Amino acid sequence: MEVKRRPLANYIEKVQKDVTVNMRGVLVDWLVKVAEEYKLLPDTLYLTVSYIHRFLLVNVLNRQRLQLLGVSSVKKRSR
């Protein structure tokens, strides 16, 4: 089931008009630092990135809202 729902490898080029692969990479790098700073569980980071990918797969997003998407996707879980 997971394989069927996995985002396409080139979804950013096909769906997004203002967001690039490099921007997504910068966002994920920043989220890694946030997760380390706040000592979030590794699963939290994995889910966050998954939420971002799934959102970008079906919604066109303007680059000014990319970081907002990243922050909105983080869900803090207790250790």
Distance bins in CASP14 RR format, pairs under 12 A and 6 or more apart:
PFRMAT RR
TARGET T0000
AUTHOR 0000-0000-0000
RMODE 2
METHOD distances of the structure
MODEL  1
2 50 0 0 0 0 0 1 0 0 0 0 0
2 54 0 0 0 0 0 1 0 0 0 0 0
5 50 0 0 0 0 1 0 0 0 0 0 0
5 53 0 0 0 0 0 1 0 0 0 0 0
5 54 1 0 0 1 0 0 0 0 0 0 0
5 57 0 0 0 0 1 0 0 0 0 0 0
5 58 0 0 0 0 0 1 0 0 0 0 0
6 50 0 0 0 0 1 0 0 0 0 0 0
6 53 0 0 0 0 1 0 0 0 0 0 0
6 54 0 0 0 0 1 0 0 0 0 0 0
6 57 0 0 0 0 1 0 0 0 0 0 0
7 14 0 0 0 0 0 1 0 0 0 0 0
7 15 0 0 0 0 1 0 0 0 0 0 0
7 16 0 0 0 0 0 1 0 0 0 0 0
7 24 0 0 0 0 0 1 0 0 0 0 0
7 49 0 0 0 0 0 1 0 0 0 0 0
7 50 0 0 0 0 1 0 0 0 0 0 0
7 51 0 0 0 0 0 1 0 0 0 0 0
7 52 0 0 0 0 1 0 0 0 0 0 0
7 53 1 0 1 0 0 0 0 0 0 0 0
7 54 1 0 0 1 0 0 0 0 0 0 0
7 55 0 0 0 0 1 0 0 0 0 0 0
7 56 1 0 0 1 0 0 0 0 0 0 0
7 57 1 0 1 0 0 0 0 0 0 0 0
7 58 0 0 0 0 1 0 0 0 0 0 0
8 14 1 0 0 1 0 0 0 0 0 0 0
8 15 0 0 0 0 1 0 0 0 0 0 0
8 16 0 0 0 0 0 1 0 0 0 0 0
8 53 0 0 0 0 1 0 0 0 0 0 0
8 54 0 0 0 0 0 1 0 0 0 0 0
8 56 0 0 0 0 0 1 0 0 0 0 0
8 57 1 0 0 1 0 0 0 0 0 0 0
8 58 0 0 0 0 0 1 0 0 0 0 0
9 21 0 0 0 0 0 1 0 0 0 0 0
9 53 0 0 0 0 0 1 0 0 0 0 0
9 57 0 0 0 0 0 1 0 0 0 0 0
10 16 0 0 0 0 0 1 0 0 0 0 0
10 21 0 0 0 0 1 0 0 0 0 0 0
10 56 0 0 0 0 0 1 0 0 0 0 0
10 57 0 0 0 0 0 1 0 0 0 0 0
11 19 0 0 0 0 0 1 0 0 0 0 0
11 21 0 0 0 0 1 0 0 0 0 0 0
11 24 0 0 0 0 1 0 0 0 0 0 0
11 52 0 0 0 0 0 1 0 0 0 0 0
11 53 1 0 0 1 0 0 0 0 0 0 0
11 54 0 0 0 0 1 0 0 0 0 0 0
11 55 0 0 0 0 0 1 0 0 0 0 0
11 56 1 0 0 1 0 0 0 0 0 0 0
11 57 1 0 1 0 0 0 0 0 0 0 0
11 58 0 0 0 0 1 0 0 0 0 0 0
11 59 0 0 0 0 0 1 0 0 0 0 0
11 60 0 0 0 0 0 1 0 0 0 0 0
11 61 0 0 0 0 0 1 0 0 0 0 0
12 18 0 0 0 0 0 1 0 0 0 0 0
12 19 1 0 0 1 0 0 0 0 0 0 0
12 20 1 0 0 1 0 0 0 0 0 0 0
12 21 1 0 1 0 0 0 0 0 0 0 0
12 22 0 0 0 0 1 0 0 0 0 0 0
12 23 0 0 0 0 1 0 0 0 0 0 0
12 24 1 0 0 1 0 0 0 0 0 0 0
12 25 0 0 0 0 0 1 0 0 0 0 0
12 27 0 0 0 0 0 1 0 0 0 0 0
12 52 0 0 0 0 0 1 0 0 0 0 0
12 53 0 0 0 0 1 0 0 0 0 0 0
12 55 0 0 0 0 0 1 0 0 0 0 0
12 56 1 0 0 1 0 0 0 0 0 0 0
12 57 0 0 0 0 1 0 0 0 0 0 0
12 60 0 0 0 0 0 1 0 0 0 0 0
12 61 0 0 0 0 0 1 0 0 0 0 0
12 63 0 0 0 0 0 1 0 0 0 0 0
12 66 0 0 0 0 0 1 0 0 0 0 0
13 19 0 0 0 0 0 1 0 0 0 0 0
13 20 0 0 0 0 1 0 0 0 0 0 0
13 21 1 0 0 1 0 0 0 0 0 0 0
13 22 0 0 0 0 0 1 0 0 0 0 0
13 24 0 0 0 0 0 1 0 0 0 0 0
13 56 0 0 0 0 0 1 0 0 0 0 0
13 57 0 0 0 0 0 1 0 0 0 0 0
14 21 0 0 0 0 0 1 0 0 0 0 0
14 56 0 0 0 0 0 1 0 0 0 0 0
14 57 0 0 0 0 1 0 0 0 0 0 0
14 58 0 0 0 0 0 1 0 0 0 0 0
14 60 0 0 0 0 0 1 0 0 0 0 0
15 21 0 0 0 0 0 1 0 0 0 0 0
15 24 0 0 0 0 0 1 0 0 0 0 0
15 53 0 0 0 0 0 1 0 0 0 0 0
15 54 0 0 0 0 0 1 0 0 0 0 0
15 55 0 0 0 0 0 1 0 0 0 0 0
15 56 1 0 0 1 0 0 0 0 0 0 0
15 57 1 0 0 1 0 0 0 0 0 0 0
15 58 1 0 0 1 0 0 0 0 0 0 0
15 59 1 0 0 1 0 0 0 0 0 0 0
15 60 1 0 0 1 0 0 0 0 0 0 0
15 61 0 0 0 0 1 0 0 0 0 0 0
16 22 0 0 0 0 0 1 0 0 0 0 0
16 23 0 0 0 0 1 0 0 0 0 0 0
16 24 0 0 0 0 1 0 0 0 0 0 0
16 52 0 0 0 0 0 1 0 0 0 0 0
16 53 0 0 0 0 0 1 0 0 0 0 0
16 55 0 0 0 0 0 1 0 0 0 0 0
16 56 1 0 0 1 0 0 0 0 0 0 0
16 57 0 0 0 0 1 0 0 0 0 0 0
16 58 0 0 0 0 0 1 0 0 0 0 0
16 59 0 0 0 0 1 0 0 0 0 0 0
16 60 1 0 0 1 0 0 0 0 0 0 0
16 61 1 0 0 1 0 0 0 0 0 0 0
16 62 0 0 0 0 1 0 0 0 0 0 0
16 63 0 0 0 0 1 0 0 0 0 0 0
16 65 0 0 0 0 0 1 0 0 0 0 0
16 66 0 0 0 0 1 0 0 0 0 0 0
16 69 0 0 0 0 0 1 0 0 0 0 0
17 56 0 0 0 0 0 1 0 0 0 0 0
17 59 0 0 0 0 0 1 0 0 0 0 0
17 60 1 0 1 0 0 0 0 0 0 0 0
17 61 0 0 0 0 1 0 0 0 0 0 0
17 62 0 0 0 0 1 0 0 0 0 0 0
17 63 0 0 0 0 1 0 0 0 0 0 0
18 24 0 0 0 0 0 1 0 0 0 0 0
18 56 0 0 0 0 0 1 0 0 0 0 0
18 59 0 0 0 0 0 1 0 0 0 0 0
18 60 1 0 0 1 0 0 0 0 0 0 0
18 61 1 0 0 1 0 0 0 0 0 0 0
18 62 1 0 1 0 0 0 0 0 0 0 0
18 63 1 0 1 0 0 0 0 0 0 0 0
18 64 0 0 0 0 1 0 0 0 0 0 0
18 65 0 0 0 0 1 0 0 0 0 0 0
18 66 0 0 0 0 1 0 0 0 0 0 0
19 25 0 0 0 0 0 1 0 0 0 0 0
19 26 0 0 0 0 0 1 0 0 0 0 0
19 27 0 0 0 0 1 0 0 0 0 0 0
19 52 0 0 0 0 0 1 0 0 0 0 0
19 53 0 0 0 0 0 1 0 0 0 0 0
19 55 0 0 0 0 0 1 0 0 0 0 0
19 56 1 0 0 1 0 0 0 0 0 0 0
19 57 0 0 0 0 0 1 0 0 0 0 0
19 59 0 0 0 0 0 1 0 0 0 0 0
19 60 0 0 0 0 1 0 0 0 0 0 0
19 61 1 0 1 0 0 0 0 0 0 0 0
19 62 1 0 0 1 0 0 0 0 0 0 0
19 63 1 0 1 0 0 0 0 0 0 0 0
19 64 0 0 0 0 0 1 0 0 0 0 0
19 65 0 0 0 0 1 0 0 0 0 0 0
19 66 1 0 1 0 0 0 0 0 0 0 0
19 67 0 0 0 0 0 1 0 0 0 0 0
19 69 0 0 0 0 1 0 0 0 0 0 0
19 70 0 0 0 0 0 1 0 0 0 0 0
20 26 0 0 0 0 1 0 0 0 0 0 0
20 27 0 0 0 0 0 1 0 0 0 0 0
20 56 0 0 0 0 0 1 0 0 0 0 0
20 61 0 0 0 0 0 1 0 0 0 0 0
20 63 0 0 0 0 1 0 0 0 0 0 0
20 66 0 0 0 0 1 0 0 0 0 0 0
21 27 0 0 0 0 0 1 0 0 0 0 0
21 28 0 0 0 0 0 1 0 0 0 0 0
21 53 0 0 0 0 0 1 0 0 0 0 0
21 56 0 0 0 0 0 1 0 0 0 0 0
22 28 0 0 0 0 0 1 0 0 0 0 0
22 29 0 0 0 0 0 1 0 0 0 0 0
22 63 0 0 0 0 0 1 0 0 0 0 0
22 66 0 0 0 0 0 1 0 0 0 0 0
23 29 0 0 0 0 0 1 0 0 0 0 0
23 30 0 0 0 0 0 1 0 0 0 0 0
23 52 0 0 0 0 0 1 0 0 0 0 0
23 56 0 0 0 0 0 1 0 0 0 0 0
23 61 0 0 0 0 1 0 0 0 0 0 0
23 62 0 0 0 0 0 1 0 0 0 0 0
23 63 1 0 0 1 0 0 0 0 0 0 0
23 64 0 0 0 0 0 1 0 0 0 0 0
23 65 0 0 0 0 0 1 0 0 0 0 0
23 66 1 0 1 0 0 0 0 0 0 0 0
23 67 0 0 0 0 1 0 0 0 0 0 0
23 69 0 0 0 0 0 1 0 0 0 0 0
23 70 0 0 0 0 0 1 0 0 0 0 0
24 30 0 0 0 0 0 1 0 0 0 0 0
24 31 0 0 0 0 0 1 0 0 0 0 0
24 49 0 0 0 0 1 0 0 0 0 0 0
24 52 1 0 0 1 0 0 0 0 0 0 0
24 53 0 0 0 0 1 0 0 0 0 0 0
24 55 0 0 0 0 0 1 0 0 0 0 0
24 56 1 0 0 1 0 0 0 0 0 0 0
24 57 0 0 0 0 0 1 0 0 0 0 0
24 61 0 0 0 0 0 1 0 0 0 0 0
24 63 0 0 0 0 0 1 0 0 0 0 0
24 66 1 0 0 1 0 0 0 0 0 0 0
24 67 0 0 0 0 0 1 0 0 0 0 0
24 69 0 0 0 0 1 0 0 0 0 0 0
24 70 0 0 0 0 0 1 0 0 0 0 0
25 31 0 0 0 0 1 0 0 0 0 0 0
25 32 0 0 0 0 1 0 0 0 0 0 0
25 49 0 0 0 0 1 0 0 0 0 0 0
25 52 0 0 0 0 0 1 0 0 0 0 0
25 53 0 0 0 0 0 1 0 0 0 0 0
25 56 0 0 0 0 0 1 0 0 0 0 0
25 66 0 0 0 0 0 1 0 0 0 0 0
25 67 0 0 0 0 0 1 0 0 0 0 0
25 70 0 0 0 0 0 1 0 0 0 0 0
26 32 0 0 0 0 0 1 0 0 0 0 0
26 33 0 0 0 0 0 1 0 0 0 0 0
26 63 0 0 0 0 0 1 0 0 0 0 0
26 66 0 0 0 0 1 0 0 0 0 0 0
26 67 0 0 0 0 1 0 0 0 0 0 0
26 70 0 0 0 0 0 1 0 0 0 0 0
27 33 0 0 0 0 0 1 0 0 0 0 0
27 34 0 0 0 0 0 1 0 0 0 0 0
27 48 0 0 0 0 1 0 0 0 0 0 0
27 49 0 0 0 0 1 0 0 0 0 0 0
27 51 0 0 0 0 0 1 0 0 0 0 0
27 52 1 0 0 1 0 0 0 0 0 0 0
27 53 0 0 0 0 0 1 0 0 0 0 0
27 55 0 0 0 0 0 1 0 0 0 0 0
27 56 0 0 0 0 0 1 0 0 0 0 0
27 61 0 0 0 0 0 1 0 0 0 0 0
27 63 0 0 0 0 0 1 0 0 0 0 0
27 65 0 0 0 0 0 1 0 0 0 0 0
27 66 1 0 1 0 0 0 0 0 0 0 0
27 67 1 0 0 1 0 0 0 0 0 0 0
27 68 0 0 0 0 0 1 0 0 0 0 0
27 69 1 0 0 1 0 0 0 0 0 0 0
27 70 1 0 0 1 0 0 0 0 0 0 0
27 71 0 0 0 0 1 0 0 0 0 0 0
27 72 0 0 0 0 0 1 0 0 0 0 0
27 73 0 0 0 0 1 0 0 0 0 0 0
27 74 0 0 0 0 0 1 0 0 0 0 0
28 34 0 0 0 0 0 1 0 0 0 0 0
28 35 0 0 0 0 0 1 0 0 0 0 0
28 45 0 0 0 0 1 0 0 0 0 0 0
28 46 0 0 0 0 0 1 0 0 0 0 0
28 48 0 0 0 0 1 0 0 0 0 0 0
28 49 1 0 1 0 0 0 0 0 0 0 0
28 50 0 0 0 0 0 1 0 0 0 0 0
28 51 0 0 0 0 0 1 0 0 0 0 0
28 52 1 0 0 1 0 0 0 0 0 0 0
28 53 0 0 0 0 1 0 0 0 0 0 0
28 56 0 0 0 0 0 1 0 0 0 0 0
28 66 0 0 0 0 0 1 0 0 0 0 0
28 67 0 0 0 0 0 1 0 0 0 0 0
28 69 0 0 0 0 0 1 0 0 0 0 0
28 70 0 0 0 0 1 0 0 0 0 0 0
28 73 0 0 0 0 0 1 0 0 0 0 0
28 74 0 0 0 0 0 1 0 0 0 0 0
29 35 0 0 0 0 0 1 0 0 0 0 0
29 36 0 0 0 0 0 1 0 0 0 0 0
29 45 0 0 0 0 0 1 0 0 0 0 0
29 49 0 0 0 0 0 1 0 0 0 0 0
29 67 0 0 0 0 0 1 0 0 0 0 0
29 70 0 0 0 0 0 1 0 0 0 0 0
30 36 0 0 0 0 0 1 0 0 0 0 0
30 37 0 0 0 0 0 1 0 0 0 0 0
30 45 0 0 0 0 0 1 0 0 0 0 0
30 48 0 0 0 0 0 1 0 0 0 0 0
30 49 0 0 0 0 0 1 0 0 0 0 0
30 52 0 0 0 0 0 1 0 0 0 0 0
30 66 0 0 0 0 0 1 0 0 0 0 0
30 67 1 0 0 1 0 0 0 0 0 0 0
30 69 0 0 0 0 0 1 0 0 0 0 0
30 70 0 0 0 0 1 0 0 0 0 0 0
30 71 0 0 0 0 1 0 0 0 0 0 0
30 74 0 0 0 0 0 1 0 0 0 0 0
31 37 0 0 0 0 0 1 0 0 0 0 0
31 38 0 0 0 0 0 1 0 0 0 0 0
31 40 0 0 0 0 1 0 0 0 0 0 0
31 44 0 0 0 0 1 0 0 0 0 0 0
31 45 1 0 0 1 0 0 0 0 0 0 0
31 46 0 0 0 0 0 1 0 0 0 0 0
31 47 0 0 0 0 0 1 0 0 0 0 0
31 48 1 0 1 0 0 0 0 0 0 0 0
31 49 1 0 0 1 0 0 0 0 0 0 0
31 50 0 0 0 0 0 1 0 0 0 0 0
31 51 0 0 0 0 0 1 0 0 0 0 0
31 52 0 0 0 0 1 0 0 0 0 0 0
31 66 0 0 0 0 0 1 0 0 0 0 0
31 67 0 0 0 0 1 0 0 0 0 0 0
31 69 0 0 0 0 0 1 0 0 0 0 0
31 70 1 0 0 1 0 0 0 0 0 0 0
31 71 0 0 0 0 1 0 0 0 0 0 0
31 72 0 0 0 0 0 1 0 0 0 0 0
31 73 0 0 0 0 1 0 0 0 0 0 0
31 74 1 0 0 1 0 0 0 0 0 0 0
32 38 0 0 0 0 0 1 0 0 0 0 0
32 40 0 0 0 0 1 0 0 0 0 0 0
32 42 0 0 0 0 0 1 0 0 0 0 0
32 44 0 0 0 0 0 1 0 0 0 0 0
32 45 1 0 0 1 0 0 0 0 0 0 0
32 46 0 0 0 0 0 1 0 0 0 0 0
32 48 0 0 0 0 1 0 0 0 0 0 0
32 49 0 0 0 0 1 0 0 0 0 0 0
32 70 0 0 0 0 0 1 0 0 0 0 0
32 74 0 0 0 0 0 1 0 0 0 0 0
33 40 0 0 0 0 0 1 0 0 0 0 0
33 45 0 0 0 0 0 1 0 0 0 0 0
34 40 1 0 0 1 0 0 0 0 0 0 0
34 44 0 0 0 0 1 0 0 0 0 0 0
34 45 0 0 0 0 1 0 0 0 0 0 0
34 48 0 0 0 0 1 0 0 0 0 0 0
34 49 0 0 0 0 0 1 0 0 0 0 0
34 67 0 0 0 0 0 1 0 0 0 0 0
34 70 0 0 0 0 1 0 0 0 0 0 0
34 71 0 0 0 0 1 0 0 0 0 0 0
34 73 0 0 0 0 0 1 0 0 0 0 0
34 74 1 0 0 1 0 0 0 0 0 0 0
34 76 0 0 0 0 0 1 0 0 0 0 0
35 41 0 0 0 0 1 0 0 0 0 0 0
35 42 1 0 0 1 0 0 0 0 0 0 0
35 43 0 0 0 0 0 1 0 0 0 0 0
35 44 1 0 0 1 0 0 0 0 0 0 0
35 45 1 0 1 0 0 0 0 0 0 0 0
35 46 0 0 0 0 1 0 0 0 0 0 0
35 47 0 0 0 0 0 1 0 0 0 0 0
35 48 1 0 0 1 0 0 0 0 0 0 0
35 49 0 0 0 0 0 1 0 0 0 0 0
35 70 0 0 0 0 0 1 0 0 0 0 0
35 71 0 0 0 0 0 1 0 0 0 0 0
35 73 0 0 0 0 0 1 0 0 0 0 0
35 74 1 0 0 1 0 0 0 0 0 0 0
35 75 0 0 0 0 0 1 0 0 0 0 0
35 76 0 0 0 0 1 0 0 0 0 0 0
35 77 0 0 0 0 0 1 0 0 0 0 0
36 42 0 0 0 0 0 1 0 0 0 0 0
36 44 0 0 0 0 0 1 0 0 0 0 0
36 45 0 0 0 0 1 0 0 0 0 0 0
37 45 0 0 0 0 0 1 0 0 0 0 0
37 74 0 0 0 0 0 1 0 0 0 0 0
37 76 0 0 0 0 0 1 0 0 0 0 0
38 44 0 0 0 0 1 0 0 0 0 0 0
38 45 0 0 0 0 0 1 0 0 0 0 0
38 48 0 0 0 0 0 1 0 0 0 0 0
38 71 0 0 0 0 0 1 0 0 0 0 0
38 74 0 0 0 0 1 0 0 0 0 0 0
38 75 0 0 0 0 0 1 0 0 0 0 0
38 76 1 0 0 1 0 0 0 0 0 0 0
38 77 0 0 0 0 0 1 0 0 0 0 0
38 78 0 0 0 0 0 1 0 0 0 0 0
38 79 0 0 0 0 0 1 0 0 0 0 0
39 45 0 0 0 0 0 1 0 0 0 0 0
39 76 0 0 0 0 1 0 0 0 0 0 0
39 77 0 0 0 0 0 1 0 0 0 0 0
39 78 0 0 0 0 0 1 0 0 0 0 0
39 79 1 0 0 1 0 0 0 0 0 0 0
40 46 0 0 0 0 0 1 0 0 0 0 0
40 47 0 0 0 0 0 1 0 0 0 0 0
40 48 0 0 0 0 1 0 0 0 0 0 0
40 74 1 0 0 1 0 0 0 0 0 0 0
40 75 0 0 0 0 1 0 0 0 0 0 0
40 76 1 0 0 1 0 0 0 0 0 0 0
40 77 1 0 0 1 0 0 0 0 0 0 0
40 78 0 0 0 0 1 0 0 0 0 0 0
40 79 0 0 0 0 1 0 0 0 0 0 0
41 47 0 0 0 0 1 0 0 0 0 0 0
41 48 0 0 0 0 0 1 0 0 0 0 0
41 74 0 0 0 0 0 1 0 0 0 0 0
41 75 0 0 0 0 0 1 0 0 0 0 0
41 76 0 0 0 0 1 0 0 0 0 0 0
41 77 1 0 1 0 0 0 0 0 0 0 0
41 78 0 0 0 0 1 0 0 0 0 0 0
41 79 1 0 0 1 0 0 0 0 0 0 0
42 48 0 0 0 0 0 1 0 0 0 0 0
42 49 0 0 0 0 0 1 0 0 0 0 0
42 77 0 0 0 0 0 1 0 0 0 0 0
42 79 0 0 0 0 0 1 0 0 0 0 0
43 49 0 0 0 0 0 1 0 0 0 0 0
43 50 0 0 0 0 0 1 0 0 0 0 0
43 74 0 0 0 0 0 1 0 0 0 0 0
43 75 0 0 0 0 1 0 0 0 0 0 0
43 76 0 0 0 0 0 1 0 0 0 0 0
43 77 1 0 0 1 0 0 0 0 0 0 0
43 78 0 0 0 0 0 1 0 0 0 0 0
43 79 0 0 0 0 0 1 0 0 0 0 0
44 50 0 0 0 0 0 1 0 0 0 0 0
44 51 0 0 0 0 0 1 0 0 0 0 0
44 73 0 0 0 0 1 0 0 0 0 0 0
44 74 1 0 0 1 0 0 0 0 0 0 0
44 75 1 0 0 1 0 0 0 0 0 0 0
44 76 1 0 0 1 0 0 0 0 0 0 0
44 77 1 0 1 0 0 0 0 0 0 0 0
44 78 0 0 0 0 0 1 0 0 0 0 0
44 79 0 0 0 0 0 1 0 0 0 0 0
45 51 0 0 0 0 0 1 0 0 0 0 0
45 52 0 0 0 0 0 1 0 0 0 0 0
45 70 0 0 0 0 0 1 0 0 0 0 0
45 73 0 0 0 0 0 1 0 0 0 0 0
45 74 0 0 0 0 1 0 0 0 0 0 0
45 75 0 0 0 0 0 1 0 0 0 0 0
45 76 0 0 0 0 0 1 0 0 0 0 0
45 77 0 0 0 0 0 1 0 0 0 0 0
46 52 0 0 0 0 0 1 0 0 0 0 0
46 53 0 0 0 0 0 1 0 0 0 0 0
46 73 0 0 0 0 0 1 0 0 0 0 0
46 74 0 0 0 0 0 1 0 0 0 0 0
46 75 0 0 0 0 0 1 0 0 0 0 0
46 77 0 0 0 0 0 1 0 0 0 0 0
47 53 0 0 0 0 0 1 0 0 0 0 0
47 54 0 0 0 0 0 1 0 0 0 0 0
47 70 0 0 0 0 0 1 0 0 0 0 0
47 73 1 0 0 1 0 0 0 0 0 0 0
47 74 0 0 0 0 1 0 0 0 0 0 0
47 75 1 0 0 1 0 0 0 0 0 0 0
47 76 0 0 0 0 0 1 0 0 0 0 0
47 77 0 0 0 0 1 0 0 0 0 0 0
48 54 0 0 0 0 0 1 0 0 0 0 0
48 55 0 0 0 0 0 1 0 0 0 0 0
48 69 0 0 0 0 1 0 0 0 0 0 0
48 70 1 0 0 1 0 0 0 0 0 0 0
48 71 0 0 0 0 1 0 0 0 0 0 0
48 72 0 0 0 0 1 0 0 0 0 0 0
48 73 1 0 1 0 0 0 0 0 0 0 0
48 74 1 0 1 0 0 0 0 0 0 0 0
48 75 1 0 0 1 0 0 0 0 0 0 0
48 76 0 0 0 0 0 1 0 0 0 0 0
48 77 0 0 0 0 0 1 0 0 0 0 0
49 55 0 0 0 0 0 1 0 0 0 0 0
49 56 0 0 0 0 0 1 0 0 0 0 0
49 69 0 0 0 0 0 1 0 0 0 0 0
49 70 0 0 0 0 1 0 0 0 0 0 0
49 73 1 0 0 1 0 0 0 0 0 0 0
49 74 0 0 0 0 0 1 0 0 0 0 0
50 56 0 0 0 0 0 1 0 0 0 0 0
50 57 0 0 0 0 0 1 0 0 0 0 0
50 70 0 0 0 0 0 1 0 0 0 0 0
50 73 0 0 0 0 1 0 0 0 0 0 0
50 74 0 0 0 0 0 1 0 0 0 0 0
50 75 0 0 0 0 0 1 0 0 0 0 0
51 57 0 0 0 0 0 1 0 0 0 0 0
51 58 0 0 0 0 0 1 0 0 0 0 0
51 59 0 0 0 0 0 1 0 0 0 0 0
51 69 0 0 0 0 1 0 0 0 0 0 0
51 70 0 0 0 0 1 0 0 0 0 0 0
51 71 0 0 0 0 0 1 0 0 0 0 0
51 72 0 0 0 0 1 0 0 0 0 0 0
51 73 1 0 1 0 0 0 0 0 0 0 0
51 74 0 0 0 0 1 0 0 0 0 0 0
51 75 0 0 0 0 1 0 0 0 0 0 0
52 58 0 0 0 0 0 1 0 0 0 0 0
52 59 0 0 0 0 0 1 0 0 0 0 0
52 61 0 0 0 0 1 0 0 0 0 0 0
52 65 0 0 0 0 0 1 0 0 0 0 0
52 66 0 0 0 0 1 0 0 0 0 0 0
52 67 0 0 0 0 0 1 0 0 0 0 0
52 68 0 0 0 0 0 1 0 0 0 0 0
52 69 1 0 0 1 0 0 0 0 0 0 0
52 70 1 0 1 0 0 0 0 0 0 0 0
52 71 0 0 0 0 0 1 0 0 0 0 0
52 72 0 0 0 0 1 0 0 0 0 0 0
52 73 1 0 1 0 0 0 0 0 0 0 0
52 74 0 0 0 0 1 0 0 0 0 0 0
53 59 0 0 0 0 0 1 0 0 0 0 0
53 61 0 0 0 0 0 1 0 0 0 0 0
53 69 0 0 0 0 0 1 0 0 0 0 0
53 70 0 0 0 0 0 1 0 0 0 0 0
53 73 0 0 0 0 1 0 0 0 0 0 0
54 69 0 0 0 0 0 1 0 0 0 0 0
54 73 0 0 0 0 1 0 0 0 0 0 0
55 61 1 0 0 1 0 0 0 0 0 0 0
55 65 0 0 0 0 0 1 0 0 0 0 0
55 66 0 0 0 0 0 1 0 0 0 0 0
55 68 0 0 0 0 0 1 0 0 0 0 0
55 69 1 0 0 1 0 0 0 0 0 0 0
55 70 0 0 0 0 1 0 0 0 0 0 0
55 72 0 0 0 0 1 0 0 0 0 0 0
55 73 1 0 0 1 0 0 0 0 0 0 0
56 62 0 0 0 0 0 1 0 0 0 0 0
56 63 0 0 0 0 0 1 0 0 0 0 0
56 65 0 0 0 0 0 1 0 0 0 0 0
56 66 0 0 0 0 1 0 0 0 0 0 0
56 69 1 0 0 1 0 0 0 0 0 0 0
56 70 0 0 0 0 0 1 0 0 0 0 0
56 73 0 0 0 0 0 1 0 0 0 0 0
59 65 0 0 0 0 0 1 0 0 0 0 0
59 66 0 0 0 0 0 1 0 0 0 0 0
59 69 0 0 0 0 1 0 0 0 0 0 0
60 66 0 0 0 0 0 1 0 0 0 0 0
60 69 0 0 0 0 0 1 0 0 0 0 0
61 67 0 0 0 0 0 1 0 0 0 0 0
61 68 0 0 0 0 1 0 0 0 0 0 0
61 69 1 0 0 1 0 0 0 0 0 0 0
61 70 0 0 0 0 0 1 0 0 0 0 0
61 72 0 0 0 0 0 1 0 0 0 0 0
61 73 0 0 0 0 0 1 0 0 0 0 0
62 68 0 0 0 0 0 1 0 0 0 0 0
62 69 0 0 0 0 0 1 0 0 0 0 0
63 69 0 0 0 0 0 1 0 0 0 0 0
65 71 0 0 0 0 0 1 0 0 0 0 0
65 72 0 0 0 0 1 0 0 0 0 0 0
66 72 0 0 0 0 0 1 0 0 0 0 0
66 73 0 0 0 0 0 1 0 0 0 0 0
67 73 0 0 0 0 0 1 0 0 0 0 0
67 74 0 0 0 0 0 1 0 0 0 0 0
68 74 0 0 0 0 0 1 0 0 0 0 0
END
